[in-house]
């Protein structure tokens, strides 16, 4: 292990005559210590990069597995409806129309989930696509999976830095996952708003709400979202009340350097 500079003995080759064995030895030692320092720093940077890549890979695999499971569930439900639809249609036309609408919702959701799976397998899709289109895809997949409608509105237009677009996409993804798991909502409203040097995403659900000061143990979604927002310098606000739904707002300001 390399010694910290402040703990090393002072090395002054000039104390010995030029070309003396002592001077050459100390110069070689100084060179070796410098090289050891550089190697140690490079190794630490390499290990940090490997840890980041591993964390990204694990997150990607988790999301891909979740999407894979959701696609399987949607297609299984759609196949059951398609199998009985002819008989239902002959027996009751109104019920047949409802089943057909349910089949349409499931297949549209499955297609959206498949696109989401491709996004996880090809992360460049997130950066190369329009953020509004990505949010529509998340909305369709969420509705197909949960049968909870999302009213999505997009105001203005904007182009975001790569890391900001990825973070907002992930924040929306995590927010919708939290709604599906905990909210028991019947409706979700989502708005992406662009203004000069500002991008703002708002997600509101009419579910059971919660007390933000008393988040149950094991519910890490909000912590993950807070970390993602802080990583891009965005502000995450959560407003919720038991019995009155939840509103999440992510605001990113493109502050001048």
Residue pairs with C-beta under 8 A, 6 or more apart in sequence:
1 40
2 33
2 36
2 37
2 40
3 33
8 33
11 26
11 29
11 30
12 26
13 23
13 26
13 27
13 30
14 23
15 22
15 23
16 22
16 23
16 26
17 23
60 120
60 123
63 120
63 173
64 117
64 120
64 121
66 177
67 113
67 116
67 117
67 120
67 141
68 117
70 113
70 141
70 145
71 110
71 113
71 114
71 117
73 145
74 106
74 107
74 109
74 110
74 113
74 144
74 145
75 106
75 110
77 106
78 103
78 106
78 107
78 110
81 99
81 102
81 103
81 106
82 103
84 99
85 96
85 99
85 100
85 103
88 95
88 96
88 99
89 96
89 99
89 100
90 96
105 143
105 144
105 147
106 144
107 144
108 140
108 144
109 140
109 141
109 142
109 143
109 144
109 145
110 144
111 140
112 137
112 138
112 140
112 141
112 144
113 141
113 144
113 145
115 137
115 141
116 137
116 138
116 141
118 125
119 125
119 126
119 134
119 137
123 166
126 134
126 165
126 166
126 169
127 162
127 165
127 166
131 160
131 165
131 168
131 169
131 192
132 154
132 192
134 169
135 152
135 154
135 169
135 172
135 190
135 192
135 201
136 152
138 169
138 172
138 173
138 176
139 150
139 152
139 176
139 190
142 148
142 150
142 176
142 179
142 180
142 188
143 149
143 150
145 180
146 180
148 179
148 180
148 185
148 186
148 187
148 188
149 187
149 188
150 187
150 188
150 189
150 190
151 187
151 188
151 189
151 190
152 190
152 191
152 192
153 189
153 190
153 191
153 192
154 191
154 192
154 193
155 191
155 192
155 193
155 194
156 193
156 194
156 195
157 194
158 194
158 199
160 168
160 199
160 252
163 231
163 232
164 199
164 232
164 234
164 252
167 228
167 229
167 231
167 232
167 234
168 199
168 201
168 234
168 250
168 252
170 228
171 201
171 225
171 228
171 229
171 236
171 250
172 190
172 201
172 203
174 221
174 224
174 225
174 228
175 203
175 221
175 225
175 248
176 188
176 203
177 221
178 221
178 222
179 185
179 188
179 203
179 205
179 207
179 246
181 221
182 207
182 210
182 219
183 205
183 207
183 208
183 209
183 245
183 246
184 207
184 208
185 205
185 206
185 207
185 208
185 245
186 206
186 207
187 205
187 206
188 203
188 204
188 205
188 206
189 202
189 203
189 204
189 205
190 201
190 202
190 203
190 204
191 200
191 201
191 202
192 199
192 200
192 201
193 199
193 200
193 201
193 202
194 200
197 253
197 254
197 255
198 251
198 252
198 253
198 254
199 251
199 252
199 254
200 249
200 250
200 251
200 252
201 249
201 250
202 247
202 248
202 249
202 250
203 247
203 248
203 249
204 245
204 246
204 247
204 248
205 245
205 246
206 245
207 245
207 246
208 242
208 243
208 245
209 240
209 241
209 242
209 243
209 244
209 245
209 246
210 240
210 242
210 246
211 240
211 241
211 242
212 222
212 238
212 239
212 240
215 222
222 238
225 236
225 248
226 236
229 235
229 236
229 250
230 236
232 252
233 252
233 253
233 255
234 250
234 251
234 252
234 253
235 249
235 250
235 251
235 252
235 253
236 248
236 249
236 250
237 248
237 249
237 251
238 246
238 247
238 248
239 246
239 247
239 248
239 249
240 246
240 247
